[in-house]
Every structure is written in structure tokens, then in C-alpha cells.
Amino acid sequence: MKVYLVGAGPGDPELITVKGKKLLEEADLIVYAGSLVNPRLLEYAKPGAVKVDSAPRTLEEIVEIMVEYARAGKVVVRLQTGDPALYGAVEEQKRALKAYGVELEWVPGVSSFLGAAARLGYELTVPDGTQTVILSRVAGRTPVPEKENLEELAKIGSTLVLFLSVDKIDEVVAQISRVRALDTPVAVVYKATFPEEKIITGTLADIAQKVKEEKINKTALIFVGEFLNPPPTRSKLYAPDFTHGGRRESD
């Protein structure tokens, strides 16, 4: 008995993986996160497939229906936005399914932060600049460990990508501004790759006001770092004076 956990991608229905699309086409039951997943993905489902929105349901209710179909030998897909490895509440689903003897097979998806980076058109790591990307969020109703508070993370100087935090944009700016200059570039991407996508750019000095003017308070990612204003350097990979296994000096 098995349930397929499928990453839906960031929003654009063409950004689901080939394997994920194939499973949607074969599924007898699709349990999807209706508040986040693009409903156009459900158009891949075969006629007669049952589609259940998990948004108004509890974990127990979600697991119960997946187990029912899995025990009946049906193809069950649990469809979650982006890649389930990030803020996907997966472990609790895995434990609950395991208690019923149901296996969870993971099919990765394109994370929303990668979709947003593509829409921004910037590489998150920079030659001769930061080589580190931190994915995090500010504390809210769900806390974060004290050693991972935003001010401490910002001290590193790397690229920051914040999930689930745009509704606390003032707090985000306040914490980061304690350790980074106010002219540090910031971008906020709302509903990346959806038709209603919005991109707001600015600095720590003005991004909060711009976000409020656009009335964005959910479903957005915050990007902070100099990668948004990269220096005119180039990587060593294709530099004529840099040799590596794929290109010897004699070449």
C-alpha cells in the first residue's frame, strides 16, 4: 500500500515534474492543498478521479481518506505546493500513514523559492560573493529556535530567502537592519509563476512601505542580499586561465 507525495511546483502547471504529472494522470484520488496549489494542475487528472481539498480538513481526516483508497489498491496522490521538503508538514503525515502500514513515496517538486529566483532573473550565489543561501522564516504563531532568529542569520551576510514572513515585513526589516546596511537590496515575490504574480524590489529602507502599498500579506517570498545587485565578475568555470577536469590547459 502506497501514497505518492508529489511536489506541485511553484504555481505554473508546466513546472511540475514529468513524474509528478504522470502520477496525476494515473491517480484515482488526489488530495491537494487547495489554498496553495494551482487548480489548473487538477486538469491533468483522468475522468472520474476523486479530488479532495485538504485545506479545511484535519490531519486525521486527510490520512483517513488516503488510507481508505490505498487499502483498496487505488493510486493515491497527495499533492503539495512547491517541494514538500520545505514547510510541508510531511513528517506527521508520514508517521500517521506508517501507523496504518501505508508507505509514502516522495516525488520532489520545484520549490517556490526557485521559481521566484527564476522570475527575478538572478543567481542566488554570486562569483566572488556569497556562496551560501539560507532558507528560513521569522517566528510567528509557530516559533523558531532562538539560535535561528533572523538577526543571527543575517549576520552571516549570505543570501536570505524567507518563507511565511511577508505579513511581518516590518519585523523582518527591523531585525535584518540591526546587522545589515539600509541600502541592502530586497525583493518580494508574490505568487511566483502564477498569472497574478507580483515582484516588488527595493532596499531595507523602503521595502516594507512598498509591500504595504501593494497590500501583500501572504503567499510571498522575501529575498535579501547583494545577489540582487551583483558585481560584474565572472565565474572561474569558464575563465580561460582556469583549468579543470572538463577542460585541460592544453585545450
N, C-alpha and C positions, 0 to 999 in steps of 0.2 A: 504493500500500500504506500502511495506516494502523493505528495503535494508539490507542485512546482512553484517556487518563489521566483517571480520574474520581475526584473527591473524594467520599468516602463520607459525610462529615459526622461529627459528634462521637460518634454512637452510636445515638441514636433513629433507627430506619429511616425515619421520616417527615420527617427533616431532610435527606435527600438532595435535591438539586435536581430539578426536573421533567425537565431534560435528562439528568441522570445516571440517573434511574430509567428513562427511555425507552431509553437505551443498554443498561442491564442487561437489559431485556426483549427487546432485539434481539440480544444478544451470543451468538455461537457458543462463545466462550472467555472466561471470567472468571478472571483471575489476581488473587487478593486476599491482603491481609496478614492471615492467619488469627489472628495473635496480638493484633490490634487491632480489626479490622473486625467489627461486629456480624453474626453469621451469619444473622440474620433478613433482611438485605439480599439474600442469595442466593435468597430465596424469590421475588424479582422475576424471576428467570431463567426463560426458556422451557424447556419439556421438552426434554431432550436436550442442553442446553448443558453444556459441559465446564467444571468448576470446579477450579482448581488453587491450592492454598495455597502462597504464596511464602515463608512463614516459614522452612521448613527448607532452602530452596534458595539457591544462589549467584546472583549477578547473571547469570553466563553461562548458567546453566540456565533462569532466568526469561526472558531475552531469546531464547534458542533456541526455546522453545515458542511465544512470541508471534510471532516471525518466521515460524515454520512455518505457523501459522494465517493470518497476514496475507498471506503469499505465495499461499495457497490461496483468497484472496478472502473469507475469513471475517471477521465482525465481532469484533474483539478489544477487550476492556475490561481495563485494568489498574486495579484498584480499591484506592485507598489511603485510609487514615483521615483524617478532618478535611479540610483543604485541602492538597494536595501541595506548595504553595509553602513550607510551614513544615516543616523537618526531614523532608522526603520522599525524600531520596536520588534526586531526579529527574534531575539533570544527567547522572549516569553512565548511567542508563537511556536518556536521550535520545541521548547520544553513541553508545552501543552500537547502538541501533536505526538511527540515521542511517548507521552504517557498513554496514548491510545494505540501505540505501535505503528504510527504513521511516520514515514520518512519525509524529510524536507529536502528537495533538491534545488540548489541555488543556481539561478541564471542571472549573471550580472547585467547591469544596465549602465547607460551613460549618465553619470551624475549631473545634477543641475549645475554644479559649480563649473563643470567642464563645458556644458552648453553655454553658460553665461560667459565664460572666458572666450569661447569662440565668437560670440556675438560682440564682445568688447574688441576682439581682434588683437589681443596682447598675449604674449607668452608669460606665464606666471613666474618663471625663473628667468634670470637675466644674465647673459655673459658678462663676466667681471662684476656682477652684482649678486643679489641674493640667490641662493640655490635651494632655498627652503620655503615650503608652503605650509602654513598652519591652518587647519580647518577647525573651527570652534564655534562657540556662541556665548552670549552673555547669560548670566543667571537670571532666571525668572521664577515662575511657579515651580519649575524643576531646577534645583541648584546645580552648580558646577563645583568641582573640588577647588579649595582655596588656592592651591598651588597653580591652578589653571585660570586664575582670574585674568581678565583681559589686559590689565595694566602690566602684569608679569609677562604675558605672551608678547605684548607689543614691544617690550624692551629688547627683544631679540633682533628686531629690525627687519624681519623677513616679511614675505607677502602674507597678509591675513585675509582669510575668507570666512565670513561669519554667516552662519545659518540662523534662522529663528530669532533674529535680533533687531530687525528693522523697526519694530514697534517701540524699541528702546533706543532709538538713534541718538537721543541726547546723552544717554548714559554711555553709549558706545564712544561717542566723540569725547566726552569728559574723561573717560578712563585712558583712552589712547593719547589724548593731548597732554597728559601728565608726563609722557615719556617720548613723544614724537612732536616734531615741529608742526605748527598750524598749516603750513603750506604743503604738507604731505598729501599726495593725490588720493582721492577716494572715488569709487564708482558704486552705484547701487543699481542692480539689475532686477527689475520686476518681471516675474513670469517669463523667464528666459526661454526663447524659441516658441512661445505661444504667439498667436496673432496679436494679442493685446500687450505684448512685451513693451516695456519702457526702460530706457537707460538714462540715469542721471549721473553726471560727473561733476566733480568739484574738488574741494580740499577739506581737511578737518575744520577749517574756519567757516565754511558755508554749506556743507553738505546737509546738515540737519534741517536748515531752513528750506533748502531746495526739495528735500524729501517730503516735508510737511506741505509745501505748496502743491505737490503732486498728489497729496492725500494717500500716500503709500504707507500701509501699516502692517502688511503681511505678504507672504509669498514672494519675498525678495531676498537677494543675497547682497552682502556688503563686502566690497573688495578694498583693501587698504595697502598701499605700498608704492615704491618708486618704479615698480614694473609698469605702471601706468604712464610713466614719463621716462622711458629707458634711455640710457646714453647711447651714442652712435658707435657702439663697439660691435664686434663680431665674434662668433664662437670660434674656438680653435679647431673644431672638427673639420672645417673646410678651408682652413688657412693654408696657404702654400708652403709655409715654413714649419708645419706641424705634421709629423708622421704618425701613423697608427696602423693597426693590423690590416685595414682595408686599403691603405694607400702608402706604399713604401717610398722612401726618399728618392729612389731611382725612377719612380713613376713620373 
